[in-house]
Amino acid sequence: MVLVAVVLIAVVVGAVLLVWNSSATSFHYERQYPTNETKYVRLALDDLKDTNVTVTFTDDPTLMYSIDVTLYVPGITYTFEYEERSDYLAVDLIATGRVESIDVVLGTGSSYEILVRNGVNIDATVAFGNNAVLGAREFIYTCTGSFHFSFDENVNFTDGGLLATVGIAGLAPDSLYLNIDIPDGMDGRIDFGPDPVTFTQLAGWHHEGFGIYATASWPFENPGLRIAVDCGSCLADLHD
């Protein structure tokens, strides 16, 4: 007999009903962006452990998110909530146990604030491209393990750039790979601080001292992309 657990999560404007098949290890969540909706989306992945994470964009203005979750073993090892708040739409996945993988695909109908926090031994890839809308939002990544972050010239920064924080004391990637390709009309600044960094390419960027690399002299007329880095070691491919 297959046991099914039903979990009811109350939210401000309604409820999310999760029907959990206790023998399953794969789950899919998908939502379209509401017609004429102007709120941005805050996506949070919290408290992960031993998890493979990918976050990418697809050039689809109707897609809010498509999320696939795979567990190591059956069981309720995370909670998933969607909530419409006064000024943004919140999507939260919080681990209560080990989750094997989380694959997230986001659309281009809105800008996103993306938070991947308090993760231990995470192997993650996050790629901004495919006309991702930036909108002066934040990207925060505070996890141990390995992290590949890419940002290419196919982004929409009409309404603002991106402020990224990668690592904080005690929750920083052991190894970090940056692949940054700044689009025309955008400037970039990366603060490596005292962290060791090796460059595979450094084209159009220059060293301003104190571990800071930039595509133009500070202050920028258009800051565009700003990244603050705390990591064990970093391999960086930077070009404008």
N, C-alpha and C positions, 0 to 999 in steps of 0.2 A: 504494500500500500504506500502511495506517495503522500507524505505529510505536507500540508500547505499552511504556512503561517501568514496571517494578515496583519500588517502594521499600519495604523492610522496616524498620520502626522498632521497636526493642526497648523495652519498658517494664517496670515492676516486676512487674506481675501478669499480663502477657501481651504481645501485640504488636498493632500497628496495621498493617494491610496496605493500602497505597495503590496502586491501579492507575491509572496516569496515561496518558490518551490524549493523545499529543503534538500532535494537531491540534485539540484542544478548547480553548475559552476560558472555559467555564462549568462550575462544580463545585458540588455540593450535599452537605452533611453534616448528618445529623440523628440524634439519640439521645434515647430516652425515659429518664426518671428511674427507676432500679431500684426495684422494690417494696420497701417497708420500709427504704429507704436513708435515713440521717439526716445524711450528710455534706453540707457545702456545696460549691459549685462555684466554682473560680477560673478565670476566663476571661481570657486574655492575648492581645492583638494587638500585636505588636512589629515595629519597624523598617519601618513602612509608608512609602511615598513616592508622592505624587501620587494619593492614594486617596480615594474617597468612602466614608464609613463611616456605617452606621446601626445603632443598638442599641436595640431596643424590647422590651417585655414583652407577652405574651398570657396571659389568665387560664386557663391550662391546667396543672394540677398534675402531669400525666404527662410534659410536654415538658421535657427538659433543655436542648436547644438545637436550633435550625435555622439553618444558616449557608449562605449562597450567596456564592460567590466568582466574580468576573468578571475576566479578564485582558485587558490591552491586546492582547497577541499570544500565541499558543500558546507553551508552554514551562514548565519547572519553575521558578517564580519565588517559591515559598513552601513551607514545610513545615507540616504539620498533624498534631498529636498529641493523643491522649486517654490519660490515665493515671489509675488509681485509686491514690491515695496514702493514707498512714495516717489522716489526719484530714480530707482533702478530695479532691474530684475535679478534676483539672486538664485544661483544654482550652487548647491553645497553638497559635496561628497566627503563624508568624514569616516575614516577607518576606525573600527573598534577591534580589528584583528588584522591578520596578514591578507593582503590582496595581491594577486599575482601580477595583473596588468590592468592599466586603464588607458584606453585610446579615445582621445577627444578630437572631434572635427567641428570647427566653428565656421559660421558664415560671414557674410559681408553686409548684412542689413543693419548692423550697429557696431559701436565700439565696445571693447571688452576690458574690464579690469580682471587680471588673472593672478590668482594667489595659489602657490604650491608651497605649503608651509609645514614645518615640524616633521619632515620626512627623514627616515633613517635607512641607509643603504638603498638609495633610489638610483635607478638607471633611467635617465630622462632625456627626451628630445623635445624641444619647443622650437617651432619654426614660424616666423612671421613672414607672410608672403601671400601670393594669390589675391592681391587687392584687399588685404586685411585693413580694416578701418582702425586708426590709432586713437584719435579723439582726445588727446591729452590725458590718457589713463595710465595706471601703474601696472607693472608686472613685477611680482615679488616671488623669489624662489629661495627658500631656506631649507635645504635638505643636504644630508651627507650622501656620498656615493659619487657617481659620475654624471656629468651634465653636458649636453650638446645644445648650444643656443645659436640659432641662425636668424638673420634679419636681412632680407634682400630688398632690392630696389622696387619690387612690385607691391608697394604698400600705399595706402591712401592717407596722407597726413594733412589734408585740407583743413581739418578742424583741430589740429594739434598733433604733437608727437607722442613719444613714449618715454616714460621714466622707469628704468629697470633697476631693481636691486637683486643682486645674485650673491647669496650667502651673508650670514651674520656670524658673529663669534659663537662657536659651538655648534652651529648648523650651517656649514658651508660645504660645497662640493669638494671632495678630495681631488678630483680632476675635472677641469673645465675646458671645453673647446668652444671658441667663439668664431663664427663665420659671419662677418658683417660686411654688407655691400650697401652703402648709403645711396639712396636715390638722388637724382639731380634736384637741387633746390633745398636739400636738407643738410644740416651740419650735424656732426656727431662728437661726443665726448665720452671717454671711458676712463674711470679712475680705478687703477689697479692697486693703488696704495703700495705697501711693501711686498705684495704677493709676487712670487716668481712668475714671469711670463716669457714665453718663447714665441717669436713671430714666424709664421710660414710665409706671410706676405704683409707688407706695410706700405701700401700705395695710397697717396693722398692724405695720409695721417702724419702728424708730427708729435714729437715729445715736448710737452710743456713743463716738464719737471715734476718731481714728487709723485711719479707713477701715473701721471695724467697724459693721455694721448687724445688728440683732437684733429678735426679736419679744418679748423679755422681758429684764429686767435680768439681768446676769451675776452669779453663776453660776446656771445653769438647774437645776431639779429633773429635767428630762428634756431633755438636749441635743438629741435628735432628729436634726436635719440641721445639720451643720457643714461649711462650704465655705471653703477657702483659695484665693484667686485670684491668679494672676500672668498678666497679659495686656497686649497693646498698647492696646486700648480695649475698653470693655464697655458694652453696652446691657442694662438690667435691668428686668424686670417682676416686682415682688415684692408678694405679697399673702398674707394669712393666712386 
